Every structure is written in C-alpha cells, then in structure tokens.
Amino acid sequence: MRVQSLTLAAAGAALLAPTMLPSAPVAFARPQSGPVALREGDVAAADLLAKVRDCAPVSRGRYRSDDGEPATIPVCGTKEAVFWKADMDIDCDGQAGARCNGRTDPLFSSMTAYQQSDGRYLNAEQLPYIVVPAASALWNHRDHRVGGGSVAAVIYRDRVQYAVVGDVGPHDIIGEASYATAKGLGIRADPRGGGTDTGVTYIVFKDSRVKPIEDHAAAVETGQRLARLFVQGAAERPES
C-alpha cells in the first residue's frame, strides 16, 4: 500500500518550487522515451546479488515495507554502496501523464523531491527513479553520500534497471520506485494495484550523481561502470 508522498505532505516545500507548472511539453536535448529493454547493461543480476548477499546494517533500525507492516528491512552498506531488499510500490508523482495523474492514482502528487534541469518535477512515466526514506534518526541517506540524482541498480529476478534517486518518501517505509522503473523490470506498473510484494533489491552507489537528473542514458552509462567495479571489485568492506 502506497502512502502519501512526503513532498505533498510537506506542502511548504512548494515555496521553493516554480510558481506554475507549464502545461505544454518541453523538448530536451536527449529524448525521453522511457526504458525500452530489460537487463540494461552488461552486468548480470546474479553477479550484483552475489555482492549483496550479506548485510552489514547502516541504519539504526528497520523499515516497514508498507504502512501497518512490521519493521523488518535494514539498510545495509559497503564501502561503495548502500542497499536494501524490499517490495516495490509504484510512485506516479511528478508530471501528470496518461498513466500517472489524479484519476489513475488516488495518492498522486504533482511534486517530487527533486526537479529536472528545466525546473519541472520528474516524469514517473518516463524516468526510472527510486524513492528513499526521509532523513530521520533511523537513517539519513545524506550521511552516506546519497542524494538526488544518485545512481541505483534495481534488480528483480534476472533483470537490472538503472535508475536515479528521484523522490523522498515517509521516514519509516522503504521500497518504492517510479512507474518507468517497474515497467522496465517487467513489474506491473499500475499505481493502484501494481508493484510486487517482495524480491526487489535496490543498490545505490555512493558519490554518484547524474546531471541533469532526467538523463536516463547517463544513468545507465554511470550505473554500468559502477556496477562493473562493484562486482569485479574492489575489495569492498562493511561500512563502519
């Protein structure tokens, strides 16, 4: 069950945003057609999963997968990355489209925590992105060199989808990604009843940032390079 986006709950953040969202489509230097293939890149899902088999927790406690569920999910860390294994709820927030809007998603918010280079909010239908929990005493992603535009490898079964950190959610719930991320992984992307209850691994590479955040091709390029280093690896050690 998805809960209301933190960015909508904290409506005061709108003071920092553009006063109006343009209704006409904006052209970008790099077209955004969304993910077109599964298993992006040349790093196998099995190789990435082998590197995150063991968990050295970096969170001070555990997260819930959904509101009302028990808190069982830690955020784990290595020298190069943080990761968690959870479900996937569908984030449809940001720019309204045919599949992500107030009619298709009862929890739709026109805002995301981060914005494109043109000042508009992200497009969940087209941009693969993941949601991180709001910073709290439980875990602060910024303390682990993760922020807007950080690159993630999202793994489901034998598929890998590269994405960016694009939104912030509730402080005690983890396991959410954009419509485009789910679609690219072959997960049902309907914000009302889509997603999956289990089996998704999120690996976020520290000190990685795609700029502009909406450049998915750059996220794939950076993600492949960092994933290669991660699995070939560098002798990673648990983060202290």
VENJO-V524037 format. One record per helix or strand of 3 or more residues. SS is the DSSP state (A for helix, B for strand). FROM is the first residue (numbers start at 1). LEN is the number of residues. If there is no record, write none. Layout:
SS:FROM:LEN
SS:FROM:LEN
This chain:
A:6:4
A:11:6
A:45:7
B:71:3
B:76:3
B:81:11
B:129:5
A:141:4
B:151:6
B:159:11
B:176:3
A:179:6
B:196:10
A:216:17
